[in-house]
């Protein structure tokens, strides 16, 4: 299982219609085959400047690769993410077995 997460801050004002539109478009990514346990999250800690997060899981590397190269995902990145996200940090996890 791979857990894909990204924390981000938008260029849009908090609570704006543009912010809501972006988040709805991001949530549509949950419809891509192989995406499991999708969550759109709002940051509550003052410890960093990120305001939102996305988290999702994939059964394996093949499912993650399918998502990453899916036309809906690549279009979202080019038309929404790049122009509308001010900063982000992406983390991908697999279970650590000591």
MMTF fields as JSON, N, C-alpha, C and O atoms, coordinates in Angstrom:
{
  "mmtfVersion": "1.0.0",
  "mmtfProducer": "UNKNOWN",
  "numBonds": 391,
  "numAtoms": 392,
  "numGroups": 98,
  "numChains": 1,
  "numModels": 1,
  "chainsPerModel": [1],
  "groupsPerChain": [98],
  "chainIdList": ["A"],
  "bondAtomList": [4, 2, 8, 6, 12, 10, 16, 14, 20, 18, 24, 22, 28, 26, 32, 30, 36, 34, 40, 38, 44, 42, 48, 46, 52, 50, 56, 54, 60, 58, 64, 62, 68, 66, 72, 70, 76, 74, 80, 78, 84, 82, 88, 86, 92, 90, 96, 94, 100, 98, 104, 102, 108, 106, 112, 110, 116, 114, 120, 118, 124, 122, 128, 126, 132, 130, 136, 134, 140, 138, 144, 142, 148, 146, 152, 150, 156, 154, 160, 158, 164, 162, 168, 166, 172, 170, 176, 174, 180, 178, 184, 182, 188, 186, 192, 190, 196, 194, 200, 198, 204, 202, 208, 206, 212, 210, 216, 214, 220, 218, 224, 222, 228, 226, 232, 230, 236, 234, 240, 238, 244, 242, 248, 246, 252, 250, 256, 254, 260, 258, 264, 262, 268, 266, 272, 270, 276, 274, 280, 278, 284, 282, 288, 286, 292, 290, 296, 294, 300, 298, 304, 302, 308, 306, 312, 310, 316, 314, 320, 318, 324, 322, 328, 326, 332, 330, 336, 334, 340, 338, 344, 342, 348, 346, 352, 350, 356, 354, 360, 358, 364, 362, 368, 366, 372, 370, 376, 374, 380, 378, 384, 382, 388, 386],
  "bondOrderList": [1, 1, 1, 1, 1, 1, 1, 1, 1, 1, 1, 1, 1, 1, 1, 1, 1, 1, 1, 1, 1, 1, 1, 1, 1, 1, 1, 1, 1, 1, 1, 1, 1, 1, 1, 1, 1, 1, 1, 1, 1, 1, 1, 1, 1, 1, 1, 1, 1, 1, 1, 1, 1, 1, 1, 1, 1, 1, 1, 1, 1, 1, 1, 1, 1, 1, 1, 1, 1, 1, 1, 1, 1, 1, 1, 1, 1, 1, 1, 1, 1, 1, 1, 1, 1, 1, 1, 1, 1, 1, 1, 1, 1, 1, 1, 1, 1],
  "groupList": [{"groupName": "UNK", "atomNameList": ["N", "CA", "C", "O"], "elementList": ["N", "C", "C", "O"], "formalChargeList": [0, 0, 0, 0], "bondAtomList": [1, 0, 2, 1, 3, 2], "bondOrderList": [1, 1, 2], "singleLetterCode": "X", "chemCompType": "L-PEPTIDE LINKING"}],
  "groupTypeList": [0, 0, 0, 0, 0, 0, 0, 0, 0, 0, 0, 0, 0, 0, 0, 0, 0, 0, 0, 0, 0, 0, 0, 0, 0, 0, 0, 0, 0, 0, 0, 0, 0, 0, 0, 0, 0, 0, 0, 0, 0, 0, 0, 0, 0, 0, 0, 0, 0, 0, 0, 0, 0, 0, 0, 0, 0, 0, 0, 0, 0, 0, 0, 0, 0, 0, 0, 0, 0, 0, 0, 0, 0, 0, 0, 0, 0, 0, 0, 0, 0, 0, 0, 0, 0, 0, 0, 0, 0, 0, 0, 0, 0, 0, 0, 0, 0, 0],
  "groupIdList": [1, 2, 3, 4, 5, 6, 7, 8, 9, 10, 11, 12, 13, 14, 15, 16, 17, 18, 19, 20, 21, 22, 23, 24, 25, 26, 27, 28, 29, 30, 31, 32, 33, 34, 35, 36, 37, 38, 39, 40, 41, 42, 43, 44, 45, 46, 47, 48, 49, 50, 51, 52, 53, 54, 55, 56, 57, 58, 59, 60, 61, 62, 63, 64, 65, 66, 67, 68, 69, 70, 71, 72, 73, 74, 75, 76, 77, 78, 79, 80, 81, 82, 83, 84, 85, 86, 87, 88, 89, 90, 91, 92, 93, 94, 95, 96, 97, 98],
  "secStructList": [7, 3, 3, 3, 3, 3, 3, 3, 3, 3, 1, 1, 7, 6, 6, 7, 2, 2, 2, 2, 2, 2, 2, 2, 2, 2, 2, 4, 4, 4, 4, 1, 6, 6, 7, 3, 3, 3, 3, 3, 3, 3, 7, 7, 7, 6, 6, 1, 1, 7, 7, 3, 3, 3, 3, 3, 3, 3, 1, 1, 2, 2, 2, 2, 2, 2, 2, 2, 2, 7, 2, 2, 2, 2, 2, 2, 0, 0, 0, 0, 0, 2, 2, 2, 3, 3, 3, 3, 3, 3, 3, 3, 3, 3, 7, 7, 7, 7],
  "xCoordList": [0.839, 0.0, 0.892, 1.882, 0.528, 1.221, 0.233, -0.885, 0.646, -0.16, 0.483, 1.626, -0.276, 0.171, -0.477, -1.699, 0.359, -0.157, 0.493, 1.63, -0.254, 0.298, -0.339, -1.56, 0.509, 0.064, 0.318, 1.34, -0.625, -0.48, -1.188, -2.031, -0.81, -1.446, -1.792, -0.967, -3.0, -3.455, -3.13, -2.881, -3.138, -2.969, -4.269, -4.252, -5.385, -6.696, -6.919, -6.363, -7.729, -8.075, -8.846, -9.631, -8.604, -9.315, -10.815, -11.281, -11.553, -13.009, -13.574, -14.788, -12.732, -13.204, -13.867, -13.68, -14.635, -15.254, -14.185, -14.358, -13.09, -12.006, -11.383, -11.042, -11.234, -10.721, -11.661, -11.213, -12.939, -13.918, -13.926, -14.032, -13.815, -13.792, -12.572, -12.679, -11.418, -10.2, -10.354, -10.022, -10.851, -10.991, -11.98, -11.752, -13.058, -14.0, -13.314, -13.512, -12.515, -11.787, -10.779, -10.61, -10.113, -9.156, -9.875, -9.372, -11.033, -11.784, -12.265, -12.502, -12.411, -12.814, -11.749, -12.047, -10.512, -9.441, -9.728, -9.172, -10.582, -10.947, -11.651, -11.72, -12.174, -12.892, -11.971, -12.433, -10.694, -9.749, -9.601, -9.437, -9.659, -9.559, -8.284, -7.197, -8.434, -7.3, -7.119, -6.401, -7.761, -7.673, -8.545, -9.718, -7.958, -8.688, -8.539, -7.529, -9.54, -9.487, -9.07, -8.242, -9.646, -9.328, -9.883, -11.021, -9.059, -9.504, -8.983, -7.834, -9.839, -9.435, -9.472, -10.503, -8.36, -8.192, -7.86, -7.198, -8.33, -7.987, -6.98, -7.206, -5.895, -4.822, -5.316, -5.954, -5.026, -5.422, -4.24, -4.418, -3.057, -1.881, -1.241, -1.146, -0.807, -0.087, 1.402, 2.153, 1.843, 3.263, 3.829, 5.044, 2.969, 3.449, 2.467, 1.408, 2.8, 1.967, 0.97, 0.222, 0.945, 0.0, -1.415, -1.592, -2.402, -3.787, -4.653, -5.688, -4.238, -5.019, -4.116, -2.898, -4.731, -4.012, -4.892, -6.117, -4.272, -4.946, -4.233, -3.006, -4.997, -4.433, -5.206, -6.433, -4.489, -5.134, -4.206, -3.009, -4.776, -4.001, -4.151, -5.146, -3.122, -3.095, -2.662, -1.798, -3.251, -2.951, -1.494, -0.896, -0.92, 0.448, 1.033, 0.374, 2.269, 2.972, 2.26, 2.23, 1.692, 0.986, -0.216, -0.455, -0.971, -2.134, -1.695, -2.339, -0.597, -0.077, 0.414, 0.16, 1.099, 1.586, 0.424, 0.462, -0.607, -1.794, -2.406, -2.738, -2.555, -3.1, -2.222, -2.717, -0.923, 0.008, -0.005, 0.154, -0.195, -0.166, -1.56, -1.69, -2.597, -3.969, -4.223, -3.794, -4.91, -5.157, -5.89, -5.62, -6.804, -7.499, -6.532, -6.625, -5.611, -4.624, -3.637, -3.363, -3.108, -2.124, -2.759, -2.11, -4.018, -4.71, -4.923, -4.737, -5.31, -5.491, -4.184, -4.185, -3.09, -1.795, -1.459, -1.032, -1.648, -1.271, -2.215, -1.764, -3.517, -4.485, -4.916, -5.398, -4.758, -5.207, -4.056, -3.819, -3.336, -2.317, -1.209, -0.943, -0.573, 0.566, 0.174, 0.887, -0.934, -1.246, -1.856, -1.79, -2.451, -3.22, -2.6, -3.046, -1.587, -0.971, 0.27, 1.16, 0.303, 1.419, 2.631, 3.767, 2.389, 3.479, 2.897, 1.716, 3.751, 3.279, 4.448, 5.613, 4.083, 5.032, 4.314, 3.234, 4.935, 4.358, 5.155, 6.386, 4.429, 5.051, 4.328, 3.099, 5.094, 4.544, 5.136, 6.348, 4.264, 4.686, 4.33, 3.324, 5.165, 4.845, 5.115, 5.882, 4.478, 4.67, 6.125, 6.749, 6.65, 8.013, 7.957, 7.258, 8.687, 8.739, 10.138, 11.085, 10.278, 11.607, 12.176, 13.288],
  "yCoordList": [-1.17, 0.0, 1.243, 1.312, 2.208, 3.501, 4.572, 4.643, 5.398, 6.547, 7.792, 8.135, 8.451, 9.661, 10.852, 10.922, 11.788, 12.97, 14.22, 14.197, 15.302, 16.591, 17.666, 17.729, 18.507, 19.668, 20.881, 20.957, 21.84, 22.962, 24.211, 24.171, 25.333, 26.63, 27.175, 27.165, 27.644, 28.198, 29.686, 30.359, 30.177, 31.603, 32.363, 33.586, 31.651, 32.267, 32.687, 32.079, 33.725, 34.107, 32.981, 32.266, 32.841, 31.838, 32.082, 33.211, 31.027, 31.12, 31.643, 31.809, 31.904, 32.471, 31.413, 30.212, 31.881, 30.974, 30.23, 29.053, 30.895, 30.255, 29.124, 28.077, 29.329, 28.279, 27.071, 25.938, 27.313, 26.231, 25.488, 24.262, 26.227, 25.608, 24.709, 23.607, 25.171, 24.373, 23.088, 22.006, 23.202, 22.027, 21.016, 19.81, 21.479, 20.561, 19.841, 18.641, 20.568, 19.945, 18.921, 17.857, 19.234, 18.297, 17.038, 15.93, 17.197, 16.042, 15.13, 13.945, 15.652, 14.823, 13.782, 12.778, 14.011, 13.034, 11.705, 10.676, 11.717, 10.486, 9.493, 8.306, 9.964, 9.097, 8.286, 7.383, 8.592, 7.853, 6.444, 6.258, 5.479, 4.079, 3.82, 4.254, 3.11, 2.767, 3.658, 3.293, 4.833, 5.737, 5.181, 4.869, 5.063, 4.571, 5.561, 6.258, 5.615, 6.406, 7.861, 8.407, 8.473, 9.862, 10.795, 10.646, 11.757, 12.783, 14.144, 14.282, 15.139, 16.539, 17.122, 17.068, 17.676, 18.069, 19.547, 20.132, 20.142, 21.525, 21.52, 20.879, 22.22, 22.322, 23.156, 24.191, 22.712, 23.458, 23.934, 24.739, 23.461, 23.823, 25.116, 25.333, 25.967, 27.183, 26.93, 27.883, 25.682, 25.359, 25.455, 25.38, 25.618, 25.774, 26.629, 26.982, 26.963, 27.873, 27.161, 27.821, 25.838, 25.112, 25.24, 25.313, 25.267, 25.415, 24.194, 23.998, 23.375, 22.197, 20.997, 21.126, 19.846, 18.631, 17.678, 17.706, 16.839, 15.739, 14.467, 14.436, 13.43, 12.146, 11.057, 11.106, 10.087, 8.966, 7.77, 7.902, 6.612, 5.382, 4.617, 4.74, 3.821, 2.963, 1.578, 1.434, 0.57, -0.811, -1.171, -1.937, -0.609, -0.973, 0.076, 1.053, -0.149, 0.786, 0.934, 2.027, -0.144, -0.081, 0.852, 1.631, 0.785, 1.664, 3.116, 4.016, 3.345, 4.704, 5.261, 6.421, 4.454, 4.879, 5.176, 6.149, 4.339, 4.569, 5.929, 6.697, 6.223, 7.507, 8.666, 9.644, 8.549, 9.634, 10.002, 11.169, 9.009, 9.268, 9.368, 9.545, 9.258, 9.331, 10.72, 11.719, 10.8, 12.097, 13.104, 14.302, 12.646, 13.581, 14.176, 15.359, 13.368, 13.863, 14.815, 15.895, 14.424, 15.286, 16.609, 17.654, 16.567, 17.809, 18.691, 19.906, 18.098, 18.864, 19.545, 20.724, 18.827, 19.401, 20.591, 21.636, 20.437, 21.503, 22.705, 23.849, 22.451, 23.547, 24.145, 25.278, 23.419, 23.931, 24.032, 25.096, 22.917, 22.878, 23.899, 24.741, 23.834, 24.717, 26.189, 26.965, 26.605, 28.038, 28.506, 29.695, 27.596, 28.046, 27.738, 28.288, 26.877, 26.509, 27.372, 27.46, 28.001, 28.887, 28.099, 28.417, 27.069, 26.229, 24.894, 24.789, 23.867, 22.544, 21.662, 21.947, 20.58, 19.53, 18.197, 17.954, 17.351, 16.053, 14.955, 14.965, 14.012, 12.891, 11.614, 11.575, 10.583, 9.278, 8.269, 8.219, 7.475, 6.552, 5.108, 4.833, 4.214, 2.773, 2.389, 3.051, 1.318, 0.887, 0.514, -0.154, 0.945, 0.613, -0.598, -0.599, -1.609, -2.817, -2.924, -3.277, -2.621, -2.66, -4.073, -4.258],
  "zCoordList": [0.0, 0.0, 0.0, 0.728, -0.817, -0.875, -0.436, -0.946, 0.504, 0.915, 0.311, 0.614, -0.541, -1.234, -0.535, -0.408, -0.083, 0.606, 0.034, -0.435, 0.087, -0.311, 0.564, 0.704, 1.148, 1.906, 1.022, 0.34, 1.035, 0.112, 0.603, 1.5, -0.026, 0.182, -1.189, -2.102, -1.321, -2.599, -2.712, -1.711, -3.92, -4.185, -3.916, -3.774, -3.845, -3.655, -2.204, -1.29, -1.989, -0.612, 0.086, -0.538, 1.394, 2.168, 2.111, 2.272, 1.883, 1.832, 0.529, 0.41, -0.442, -1.712, -2.592, -2.396, -3.554, -4.524, -5.314, -5.628, -5.637, -6.388, -5.575, -6.127, -4.274, -3.403, -3.433, -3.606, -3.266, -3.291, -4.614, -4.645, -5.699, -7.023, -7.184, -7.722, -6.724, -6.8, -5.989, -6.473, -4.769, -3.907, -4.485, -4.384, -5.082, -5.751, -6.909, -7.102, -7.673, -8.789, -8.264, -8.86, -7.162, -6.573, -6.099, -6.287, -5.495, -4.989, -6.113, -5.881, -7.305, -8.45, -8.783, -9.43, -8.348, -8.587, -7.895, -8.28, -6.889, -6.176, -7.085, -6.769, -8.211, -9.138, -10.047, -10.744, -10.048, -10.884, -10.324, -9.118, -11.191, -10.786, -9.989, -10.373, -8.88, -8.043, -6.834, -5.904, -6.826, -5.678, -4.557, -4.762, -3.377, -2.208, -1.057, -0.951, -0.212, 1.031, 0.791, 1.521, -0.229, -0.569, 0.508, 0.953, 0.915, 1.856, 1.428, 1.007, 1.543, 1.385, 2.79, 3.46, 3.235, 4.629, 4.767, 3.91, 5.859, 6.167, 7.315, 8.341, 7.142, 8.146, 9.33, 9.138, 10.536, 11.725, 12.558, 13.472, 12.266, 13.059, 12.555, 11.347, 13.47, 13.062, 12.817, 12.61, 12.836, 12.745, 11.328, 11.145, 10.33, 8.952, 8.179, 8.697, 6.962, 6.176, 5.265, 4.542, 5.285, 4.441, 5.014, 6.23, 4.146, 4.6, 4.304, 4.942, 3.342, 2.962, 2.741, 2.609, 2.703, 2.386, 1.613, 1.738, 0.82, 0.149, 0.57, 0.671, 0.813, 1.185, 0.457, 0.372, -0.059, -0.745, -0.674, -0.415, -0.907, -0.861, -2.166, -2.881, -2.451, -3.63, -3.198, -2.333, -3.787, -3.406, -3.659, -2.904, -4.735, -5.102, -6.049, -6.405, -6.44, -7.326, -8.669, -9.235, -9.179, -10.468, -10.386, -11.308, -9.301, -9.136, -8.997, -9.535, -8.273, -8.109, -9.448, -9.771, -10.205, -11.519, -12.459, -13.212, -12.414, -13.241, -12.912, -13.815, -11.631, -11.196, -11.664, -12.225, -11.429, -11.755, -13.231, -13.589, -14.082, -15.522, -16.136, -17.347, -15.319, -15.834, -16.429, -15.852, -17.568, -18.207, -17.311, -17.395, -16.465, -15.568, -14.545, -14.219, -14.044, -13.08, -13.747, -13.222, -14.888, -15.552, -16.002, -15.954, -16.437, -16.809, -15.587, -15.664, -14.457, -13.224, -12.823, -12.466, -12.877, -12.504, -13.401, -12.91, -14.703, -15.639, -15.588, -15.629, -15.499, -15.614, -14.291, -14.262, -13.191, -11.897, -10.897, -10.324, -10.686, -9.627, -9.876, -9.019, -11.017, -11.291, -11.212, -10.576, -11.833, -11.76, -10.432, -10.121, -9.64, -8.475, -7.117, -6.11, -7.058, -5.784, -5.546, -6.391, -4.381, -4.033, -3.54, -3.894, -2.721, -2.227, -1.807, -1.476, -1.825, -1.427, -1.006, -1.28, -0.329, 0.009, -0.222, 0.316, -1.027, -1.364, -0.661, -0.66, -0.065, 0.626, 0.216, 0.16, -0.067, -0.395, 0.584, 0.793, 1.172, 2.213, 1.875, 1.221, 2.327, 2.406, 3.856, 4.555, 4.294, 5.679, 5.918, 5.093, 7.037, 7.433, 8.341, 9.354, 7.975, 8.787, 9.384, 8.681, 10.686, 11.299, 11.397, 11.892]
}
